[in-house]
């Protein structure tokens, strides 16, 4: 192996090493996201199974009565007034 070939091989190994260091955090993040997604999916499936066993359905509305906010009340009052042009 000549000196030029050795330098070329070392340069190629260095470039591949730097590329690996740059790509490694992204790969670790993707793997971590997939693990978290799998855990969330399992938890949702377990929650659904528990609710099915209990015979309950998801709660669709709050037991508290809803009161419109002040901004909604003000807007409704302004909207309902009829303006008469003179």
Biopython code that builds the backbone (N, CA, C, O; Angstrom):
import numpy as np
from Bio.PDB.StructureBuilder import StructureBuilder

atoms = [
    (1, "UNK", "N", (0.850, -1.171, 0.000)),
    (1, "UNK", "CA", (0.000, 0.000, 0.000)),
    (1, "UNK", "C", (0.896, 1.235, 0.000)),
    (1, "UNK", "O", (1.830, 1.337, 0.795)),
    (2, "UNK", "N", (0.606, 2.150, -0.883)),
    (2, "UNK", "CA", (1.435, 3.338, -0.996)),
    (2, "UNK", "C", (0.957, 4.393, -0.005)),
    (2, "UNK", "O", (-0.091, 4.242, 0.624)),
    (3, "UNK", "N", (1.726, 5.448, 0.123)),
    (3, "UNK", "CA", (1.399, 6.535, 1.041)),
    (3, "UNK", "C", (0.102, 7.227, 0.613)),
    (3, "UNK", "O", (-0.705, 7.594, 1.468)),
    (4, "UNK", "N", (-0.107, 7.406, -0.662)),
    (4, "UNK", "CA", (-1.314, 8.062, -1.161)),
    (4, "UNK", "C", (-2.551, 7.217, -0.838)),
    (4, "UNK", "O", (-3.594, 7.752, -0.460)),
    (5, "UNK", "N", (-2.428, 5.912, -0.988)),
    (5, "UNK", "CA", (-3.545, 5.033, -0.677)),
    (5, "UNK", "C", (-3.851, 5.044, 0.823)),
    (5, "UNK", "O", (-5.014, 5.020, 1.228)),
    (6, "UNK", "N", (-2.802, 5.079, 1.638)),
    (6, "UNK", "CA", (-2.985, 5.114, 3.090)),
    (6, "UNK", "C", (-3.665, 6.413, 3.508)),
    (6, "UNK", "O", (-4.580, 6.403, 4.332)),
    (7, "UNK", "N", (-3.215, 7.535, 2.937)),
    (7, "UNK", "CA", (-3.832, 8.822, 3.246)),
    (7, "UNK", "C", (-5.295, 8.847, 2.804)),
    (7, "UNK", "O", (-6.151, 9.378, 3.512)),
    (8, "UNK", "N", (-5.580, 8.279, 1.646)),
    (8, "UNK", "CA", (-6.948, 8.211, 1.155)),
    (8, "UNK", "C", (-7.827, 7.366, 2.069)),
    (8, "UNK", "O", (-8.973, 7.721, 2.347)),
    (9, "UNK", "N", (-7.279, 6.241, 2.535)),
    (9, "UNK", "CA", (-8.019, 5.369, 3.437)),
    (9, "UNK", "C", (-8.279, 6.067, 4.773)),
    (9, "UNK", "O", (-9.385, 5.990, 5.307)),
    (10, "UNK", "N", (-7.271, 6.743, 5.311)),
    (10, "UNK", "CA", (-7.444, 7.472, 6.575)),
    (10, "UNK", "C", (-8.452, 8.613, 6.421)),
    (10, "UNK", "O", (-9.261, 8.855, 7.317)),
    (11, "UNK", "N", (-8.400, 9.304, 5.299)),
    (11, "UNK", "CA", (-9.361, 10.383, 5.056)),
    (11, "UNK", "C", (-10.783, 9.853, 4.956)),
    (11, "UNK", "O", (-11.718, 10.452, 5.487)),
    (12, "UNK", "N", (-10.938, 8.720, 4.270)),
    (12, "UNK", "CA", (-12.261, 8.126, 4.135)),
    (12, "UNK", "C", (-12.782, 7.660, 5.495)),
    (12, "UNK", "O", (-13.959, 7.853, 5.799)),
    (13, "UNK", "N", (-11.931, 7.054, 6.309)),
    (13, "UNK", "CA", (-12.337, 6.612, 7.654)),
    (13, "UNK", "C", (-12.707, 7.819, 8.511)),
    (13, "UNK", "O", (-13.664, 7.755, 9.283)),
    (14, "UNK", "N", (-11.969, 8.910, 8.387)),
    (14, "UNK", "CA", (-12.263, 10.117, 9.162)),
    (14, "UNK", "C", (-13.618, 10.702, 8.754)),
    (14, "UNK", "O", (-14.405, 11.094, 9.616)),
    (15, "UNK", "N", (-13.895, 10.764, 7.453)),
    (15, "UNK", "CA", (-15.164, 11.302, 6.971)),
    (15, "UNK", "C", (-16.327, 10.427, 7.435)),
    (15, "UNK", "O", (-17.357, 10.940, 7.872)),
    (16, "UNK", "N", (-16.166, 9.121, 7.341)),
    (16, "UNK", "CA", (-17.223, 8.205, 7.784)),
    (16, "UNK", "C", (-17.429, 8.331, 9.296)),
    (16, "UNK", "O", (-18.564, 8.277, 9.770)),
    (17, "UNK", "N", (-16.349, 8.496, 10.050)),
    (17, "UNK", "CA", (-16.462, 8.674, 11.501)),
    (17, "UNK", "C", (-17.200, 9.954, 11.867)),
    (17, "UNK", "O", (-18.060, 9.948, 12.747)),
    (18, "UNK", "N", (-16.867, 11.055, 11.192)),
    (18, "UNK", "CA", (-17.541, 12.332, 11.453)),
    (18, "UNK", "C", (-19.023, 12.229, 11.069)),
    (18, "UNK", "O", (-19.891, 12.721, 11.790)),
    (19, "UNK", "N", (-19.304, 11.589, 9.937)),
    (19, "UNK", "CA", (-20.686, 11.397, 9.516)),
    (19, "UNK", "C", (-21.453, 10.583, 10.563)),
    (19, "UNK", "O", (-22.600, 10.893, 10.884)),
    (20, "UNK", "N", (-20.815, 9.552, 11.083)),
    (20, "UNK", "CA", (-21.445, 8.736, 12.128)),
    (20, "UNK", "C", (-21.741, 9.549, 13.373)),
    (20, "UNK", "O", (-22.802, 9.395, 13.978)),
    (21, "UNK", "N", (-20.809, 10.419, 13.764)),
    (21, "UNK", "CA", (-21.037, 11.263, 14.940)),
    (21, "UNK", "C", (-22.170, 12.256, 14.719)),
    (21, "UNK", "O", (-22.887, 12.599, 15.659)),
    (22, "UNK", "N", (-22.334, 12.716, 13.496)),
    (22, "UNK", "CA", (-23.417, 13.654, 13.203)),
    (22, "UNK", "C", (-24.775, 12.960, 13.136)),
    (22, "UNK", "O", (-25.786, 13.542, 13.528)),
    (23, "UNK", "N", (-24.808, 11.728, 12.645)),
    (23, "UNK", "CA", (-26.064, 11.011, 12.464)),
    (23, "UNK", "C", (-26.507, 10.315, 13.761)),
    (23, "UNK", "O", (-27.700, 10.086, 13.960)),
    (24, "UNK", "N", (-25.582, 9.988, 14.617)),
    (24, "UNK", "CA", (-25.887, 9.231, 15.834)),
    (24, "UNK", "C", (-26.961, 9.878, 16.709)),
    (24, "UNK", "O", (-27.870, 9.160, 17.126)),
    (25, "UNK", "N", (-26.928, 11.177, 17.019)),
    (25, "UNK", "CA", (-27.990, 11.759, 17.846)),
    (25, "UNK", "C", (-29.380, 11.643, 17.210)),
    (25, "UNK", "O", (-30.366, 11.431, 17.916)),
    (26, "UNK", "N", (-29.463, 11.778, 15.894)),
    (26, "UNK", "CA", (-30.750, 11.649, 15.220)),
    (26, "UNK", "C", (-31.277, 10.221, 15.332)),
    (26, "UNK", "O", (-32.465, 10.014, 15.580)),
    (27, "UNK", "N", (-30.410, 9.253, 15.154)),
    (27, "UNK", "CA", (-30.820, 7.850, 15.256)),
    (27, "UNK", "C", (-31.265, 7.524, 16.681)),
    (27, "UNK", "O", (-32.261, 6.829, 16.879)),
    (28, "UNK", "N", (-30.534, 8.023, 17.662)),
    (28, "UNK", "CA", (-30.914, 7.804, 19.062)),
    (28, "UNK", "C", (-32.278, 8.434, 19.334)),
    (28, "UNK", "O", (-33.098, 7.833, 20.026)),
    (29, "UNK", "N", (-32.539, 9.628, 18.807)),
    (29, "UNK", "CA", (-33.828, 10.287, 18.988)),
    (29, "UNK", "C", (-34.970, 9.521, 18.356)),
    (29, "UNK", "O", (-36.045, 9.414, 18.945)),
    (30, "UNK", "N", (-34.752, 8.983, 17.161)),
    (30, "UNK", "CA", (-35.786, 8.204, 16.482)),
    (30, "UNK", "C", (-36.114, 6.950, 17.275)),
    (30, "UNK", "O", (-37.285, 6.612, 17.453)),
    (31, "UNK", "N", (-35.087, 6.258, 17.752)),
    (31, "UNK", "CA", (-35.309, 5.041, 18.538)),
    (31, "UNK", "C", (-36.047, 5.377, 19.830)),
    (31, "UNK", "O", (-36.956, 4.653, 20.236)),
    (32, "UNK", "N", (-35.660, 6.464, 20.470)),
    (32, "UNK", "CA", (-36.319, 6.873, 21.720)),
    (32, "UNK", "C", (-37.790, 7.210, 21.479)),
    (32, "UNK", "O", (-38.649, 6.824, 22.272)),
    (33, "UNK", "N", (-38.092, 7.929, 20.386)),
    (33, "UNK", "CA", (-39.478, 8.267, 20.049)),
    (33, "UNK", "C", (-40.313, 7.019, 19.805)),
    (33, "UNK", "O", (-41.464, 6.948, 20.235)),
    (34, "UNK", "N", (-39.742, 6.032, 19.117)),
    (34, "UNK", "CA", (-40.479, 4.795, 18.859)),
    (34, "UNK", "C", (-40.760, 4.037, 20.149)),
    (34, "UNK", "O", (-41.833, 3.455, 20.305)),
    (35, "UNK", "N", (-39.806, 4.040, 21.071)),
    (35, "UNK", "CA", (-40.017, 3.372, 22.361)),
    (35, "UNK", "C", (-41.138, 4.069, 23.116)),
    (35, "UNK", "O", (-42.009, 3.407, 23.680)),
    (36, "UNK", "N", (-41.127, 5.395, 23.134)),
    (36, "UNK", "CA", (-42.162, 6.156, 23.839)),
    (36, "UNK", "C", (-43.519, 5.930, 23.179)),
    (36, "UNK", "O", (-44.518, 5.754, 23.877)),
    (37, "UNK", "N", (-43.575, 5.932, 21.831)),
    (37, "UNK", "CA", (-44.831, 5.679, 21.132)),
    (37, "UNK", "C", (-45.389, 4.305, 21.479)),
    (37, "UNK", "O", (-46.595, 4.147, 21.670)),
    (38, "UNK", "N", (-44.508, 3.315, 21.560)),
    (38, "UNK", "CA", (-44.942, 1.966, 21.906)),
    (38, "UNK", "C", (-45.507, 1.928, 23.320)),
    (38, "UNK", "O", (-46.515, 1.266, 23.569)),
    (39, "UNK", "N", (-44.859, 2.639, 24.255)),
    (39, "UNK", "CA", (-45.346, 2.686, 25.634)),
    (39, "UNK", "C", (-46.714, 3.375, 25.705)),
    (39, "UNK", "O", (-47.598, 2.921, 26.431)),
    (40, "UNK", "N", (-46.890, 4.460, 24.960)),
    (40, "UNK", "CA", (-48.167, 5.165, 24.952)),
    (40, "UNK", "C", (-49.259, 4.264, 24.381)),
    (40, "UNK", "O", (-50.359, 4.201, 24.928)),
    (41, "UNK", "N", (-48.962, 3.565, 23.282)),
    (41, "UNK", "CA", (-49.936, 2.670, 22.668)),
    (41, "UNK", "C", (-50.353, 1.565, 23.639)),
    (41, "UNK", "O", (-51.537, 1.250, 23.751)),
    (42, "UNK", "N", (-49.381, 0.975, 24.341)),
    (42, "UNK", "CA", (-49.698, -0.068, 25.314)),
    (42, "UNK", "C", (-50.557, 0.476, 26.445)),
    (42, "UNK", "O", (-51.496, -0.186, 26.889)),
    (43, "UNK", "N", (-50.240, 1.682, 26.912)),
    (43, "UNK", "CA", (-51.016, 2.278, 28.003)),
    (43, "UNK", "C", (-52.446, 2.560, 27.551)),
    (43, "UNK", "O", (-53.385, 2.337, 28.316)),
    (44, "UNK", "N", (-52.629, 3.044, 26.325)),
    (44, "UNK", "CA", (-53.969, 3.310, 25.818)),
    (44, "UNK", "C", (-54.759, 2.016, 25.660)),
    (44, "UNK", "O", (-55.949, 1.968, 25.971)),
    (45, "UNK", "N", (-54.100, 0.972, 25.179)),
    (45, "UNK", "CA", (-54.782, -0.317, 25.029)),
    (45, "UNK", "C", (-55.180, -0.867, 26.400)),
    (45, "UNK", "O", (-56.277, -1.402, 26.562)),
    (46, "UNK", "N", (-54.295, -0.736, 27.379)),
    (46, "UNK", "CA", (-54.603, -1.215, 28.721)),
    (46, "UNK", "C", (-55.743, -0.404, 29.325)),
    (46, "UNK", "O", (-56.603, -0.960, 30.010)),
    (47, "UNK", "N", (-55.759, 0.883, 29.083)),
    (47, "UNK", "CA", (-56.825, 1.743, 29.603)),
    (47, "UNK", "C", (-58.160, 1.363, 28.976)),
    (47, "UNK", "O", (-59.175, 1.285, 29.668)),
    (48, "UNK", "N", (-58.159, 1.126, 27.662)),
    (48, "UNK", "CA", (-59.377, 0.718, 26.982)),
    (48, "UNK", "C", (-59.879, -0.620, 27.488)),
    (48, "UNK", "O", (-61.084, -0.817, 27.639)),
    (49, "UNK", "N", (-58.961, -1.539, 27.749)),
    (49, "UNK", "CA", (-59.365, -2.848, 28.264)),
    (49, "UNK", "C", (-59.951, -2.718, 29.659)),
    (49, "UNK", "O", (-60.927, -3.394, 29.985)),
    (50, "UNK", "N", (-59.369, -1.860, 30.488)),
    (50, "UNK", "CA", (-59.900, -1.651, 31.846)),
    (50, "UNK", "C", (-61.294, -1.052, 31.786)),
    (50, "UNK", "O", (-62.182, -1.460, 32.536)),
    (51, "UNK", "N", (-61.490, -0.088, 30.899)),
    (51, "UNK", "CA", (-62.807, 0.540, 30.781)),
    (51, "UNK", "C", (-63.831, -0.437, 30.233)),
    (51, "UNK", "O", (-64.991, -0.412, 30.643)),
    (52, "UNK", "N", (-63.420, -1.296, 29.312)),
    (52, "UNK", "CA", (-64.337, -2.284, 28.764)),
    (52, "UNK", "C", (-64.751, -3.276, 29.848)),
    (52, "UNK", "O", (-65.914, -3.672, 29.921)),
    (53, "UNK", "N", (-63.800, -3.675, 30.687)),
    (53, "UNK", "CA", (-64.124, -4.590, 31.780)),
    (53, "UNK", "C", (-65.055, -3.936, 32.775)),
    (53, "UNK", "O", (-65.936, -4.593, 33.329)),
    (54, "UNK", "N", (-64.871, -2.656, 33.007)),
    (54, "UNK", "CA", (-65.701, -1.943, 33.980)),
    (54, "UNK", "C", (-67.064, -1.592, 33.375)),
    (54, "UNK", "O", (-67.982, -1.215, 34.102)),
    (55, "UNK", "N", (-67.200, -1.713, 32.058)),
    (55, "UNK", "CA", (-68.469, -1.430, 31.405)),
    (55, "UNK", "C", (-68.754, 0.049, 31.275)),
    (55, "UNK", "O", (-69.898, 0.450, 31.063)),
    (56, "UNK", "N", (-67.730, 0.854, 31.399)),
    (56, "UNK", "CA", (-67.896, 2.303, 31.296)),
    (56, "UNK", "C", (-67.550, 2.769, 29.901)),
    (56, "UNK", "O", (-66.791, 2.123, 29.178)),
    (57, "UNK", "N", (-68.115, 3.890, 29.541)),
    (57, "UNK", "CA", (-67.742, 4.560, 28.299)),
    (57, "UNK", "C", (-67.044, 5.859, 28.662)),
    (57, "UNK", "O", (-67.115, 6.321, 29.801)),
    (58, "UNK", "N", (-66.368, 6.441, 27.677)),
    (58, "UNK", "CA", (-65.697, 7.723, 27.919)),
    (58, "UNK", "C", (-66.730, 8.773, 28.284)),
    (58, "UNK", "O", (-67.822, 8.818, 27.718)),
    (59, "UNK", "N", (-66.367, 9.614, 29.237)),
    (59, "UNK", "CA", (-67.255, 10.695, 29.648)),
    (59, "UNK", "C", (-67.284, 11.731, 28.539)),
    (59, "UNK", "O", (-66.237, 12.201, 28.096)),
    (60, "UNK", "N", (-68.491, 12.090, 28.084)),
    (60, "UNK", "CA", (-68.602, 12.996, 26.949)),
    (60, "UNK", "C", (-68.726, 14.450, 27.357)),
    (60, "UNK", "O", (-68.346, 15.340, 26.596)),
    (61, "UNK", "N", (-69.247, 14.705, 28.536)),
    (61, "UNK", "CA", (-69.367, 16.092, 28.946)),
    (61, "UNK", "C", (-69.081, 16.203, 30.434)),
    (61, "UNK", "O", (-69.096, 15.217, 31.171)),
    (62, "UNK", "N", (-68.832, 17.386, 30.832)),
    (62, "UNK", "CA", (-68.527, 17.643, 32.227)),
    (62, "UNK", "C", (-69.808, 17.620, 33.042)),
    (62, "UNK", "O", (-70.881, 17.933, 32.527)),
    (63, "UNK", "N", (-69.700, 17.255, 34.297)),
    (63, "UNK", "CA", (-70.879, 17.264, 35.162)),
    (63, "UNK", "C", (-71.199, 18.690, 35.618)),
    (63, "UNK", "O", (-72.298, 18.962, 36.101)),
    (64, "UNK", "N", (-70.237, 19.591, 35.461)),
    (64, "UNK", "CA", (-70.463, 20.992, 35.830)),
    (64, "UNK", "C", (-71.205, 21.696, 34.714)),
    (64, "UNK", "O", (-71.021, 21.387, 33.536)),
    (65, "UNK", "N", (-72.042, 22.640, 35.092)),
    (65, "UNK", "CA", (-72.703, 23.442, 34.072)),
    (65, "UNK", "C", (-71.696, 24.437, 33.503)),
    (65, "UNK", "O", (-70.810, 24.922, 34.207)),
    (66, "UNK", "N", (-71.850, 24.722, 32.242)),
    (66, "UNK", "CA", (-70.915, 25.646, 31.608)),
    (66, "UNK", "C", (-71.509, 27.036, 31.587)),
    (66, "UNK", "O", (-72.691, 27.218, 31.295)),
    (67, "UNK", "N", (-70.688, 28.003, 31.895)),
    (67, "UNK", "CA", (-71.095, 29.398, 31.904)),
    (67, "UNK", "C", (-70.235, 30.112, 30.874)),
    (67, "UNK", "O", (-69.012, 29.978, 30.897)),
    (68, "UNK", "N", (-70.847, 30.864, 29.975)),
    (68, "UNK", "CA", (-70.026, 31.555, 28.984)),
    (68, "UNK", "C", (-69.132, 32.603, 29.649)),
    (68, "UNK", "O", (-69.471, 33.180, 30.682)),
    (69, "UNK", "N", (-67.995, 32.824, 29.023)),
    (69, "UNK", "CA", (-67.069, 33.800, 29.566)),
    (69, "UNK", "C", (-67.617, 35.211, 29.371)),
    (69, "UNK", "O", (-68.579, 35.417, 28.630)),
    (70, "UNK", "N", (-67.003, 36.166, 30.035)),
    (70, "UNK", "CA", (-67.432, 37.555, 29.928)),
    (70, "UNK", "C", (-67.330, 38.044, 28.495)),
    (70, "UNK", "O", (-68.192, 38.789, 28.029)),
    (71, "UNK", "N", (-66.275, 37.627, 27.786)),
    (71, "UNK", "CA", (-66.096, 38.063, 26.404)),
    (71, "UNK", "C", (-67.226, 37.533, 25.530)),
    (71, "UNK", "O", (-67.729, 38.250, 24.664)),
    (72, "UNK", "N", (-67.630, 36.283, 25.749)),
    (72, "UNK", "CA", (-68.729, 35.711, 24.968)),
    (72, "UNK", "C", (-70.023, 36.433, 25.283)),
    (72, "UNK", "O", (-70.790, 36.761, 24.378)),
    (73, "UNK", "N", (-70.270, 36.684, 26.554)),
    (73, "UNK", "CA", (-71.487, 37.370, 26.971)),
    (73, "UNK", "C", (-71.562, 38.762, 26.355)),
    (73, "UNK", "O", (-72.619, 39.175, 25.877)),
    (74, "UNK", "N", (-70.451, 39.483, 26.363)),
    (74, "UNK", "CA", (-70.403, 40.830, 25.804)),
    (74, "UNK", "C", (-70.645, 40.787, 24.299)),
    (74, "UNK", "O", (-71.394, 41.604, 23.764)),
    (75, "UNK", "N", (-70.009, 39.829, 23.613)),
    (75, "UNK", "CA", (-70.160, 39.735, 22.166)),
    (75, "UNK", "C", (-71.594, 39.395, 21.805)),
    (75, "UNK", "O", (-72.127, 39.947, 20.843)),
    (76, "UNK", "N", (-72.235, 38.498, 22.550)),
    (76, "UNK", "CA", (-73.628, 38.141, 22.270)),
    (76, "UNK", "C", (-74.534, 39.351, 22.446)),
    (76, "UNK", "O", (-75.442, 39.564, 21.642)),
    (77, "UNK", "N", (-74.304, 40.137, 23.476)),
    (77, "UNK", "CA", (-75.109, 41.331, 23.714)),
    (77, "UNK", "C", (-74.964, 42.337, 22.596)),
    (77, "UNK", "O", (-75.943, 42.956, 22.179)),
    (78, "UNK", "N", (-73.760, 42.501, 22.114)),
    (78, "UNK", "CA", (-73.523, 43.453, 21.026)),
    (78, "UNK", "C", (-74.122, 42.951, 19.723)),
    (78, "UNK", "O", (-74.616, 43.746, 18.923)),
    (79, "UNK", "N", (-74.085, 41.651, 19.501)),
    (79, "UNK", "CA", (-74.578, 41.081, 18.269)),
    (79, "UNK", "C", (-76.096, 41.144, 18.198)),
    (79, "UNK", "O", (-76.661, 41.293, 17.115)),
    (80, "UNK", "N", (-76.756, 41.031, 19.338)),
    (80, "UNK", "CA", (-78.208, 40.962, 19.324)),
    (80, "UNK", "C", (-78.870, 42.333, 19.178)),
    (80, "UNK", "O", (-80.059, 42.397, 18.866)),
    (81, "UNK", "N", (-78.147, 43.423, 19.391)),
    (81, "UNK", "CA", (-78.744, 44.751, 19.267)),
    (81, "UNK", "C", (-78.901, 45.121, 17.796)),
    (81, "UNK", "O", (-78.018, 44.869, 16.976)),
    (82, "UNK", "N", (-80.023, 45.711, 17.489)),
    (82, "UNK", "CA", (-80.262, 46.145, 16.117)),
    (82, "UNK", "C", (-79.958, 47.624, 16.026)),
    (82, "UNK", "O", (-80.461, 48.438, 16.800)),
    (83, "UNK", "N", (-79.135, 47.943, 15.074)),
    (83, "UNK", "CA", (-78.773, 49.345, 14.887)),
    (83, "UNK", "C", (-79.737, 49.981, 13.872)),
    (83, "UNK", "O", (-80.039, 49.404, 12.828)),
    (84, "UNK", "N", (-80.191, 51.149, 14.206)),
    (84, "UNK", "CA", (-81.090, 51.874, 13.319)),
    (84, "UNK", "C", (-80.326, 53.048, 12.746)),
    (84, "UNK", "O", (-79.787, 53.874, 13.483)),
    (85, "UNK", "N", (-80.285, 53.115, 11.465)),
    (85, "UNK", "CA", (-79.592, 54.248, 10.860)),
    (85, "UNK", "C", (-80.547, 55.440, 10.782)),
    (85, "UNK", "O", (-81.734, 55.274, 10.503)),
    (86, "UNK", "N", (-80.036, 56.608, 11.024)),
    (86, "UNK", "CA", (-80.907, 57.785, 11.023)),
    (86, "UNK", "C", (-80.830, 58.548, 9.740)),
    (86, "UNK", "O", (-81.506, 59.565, 9.585)),
]
sb = StructureBuilder()
sb.init_structure("model")
sb.init_model(0)
sb.init_chain("A")
sb.init_seg("    ")
for serial, (resi, resn, name, xyz) in enumerate(atoms, 1):
    if name == "N":
        sb.init_residue(resn, " ", resi, " ")
    sb.init_atom(name, np.array(xyz, "f"), 0.0, 1.0, " ", f" {name:<3s}", serial, name[0])
structure = sb.get_structure()
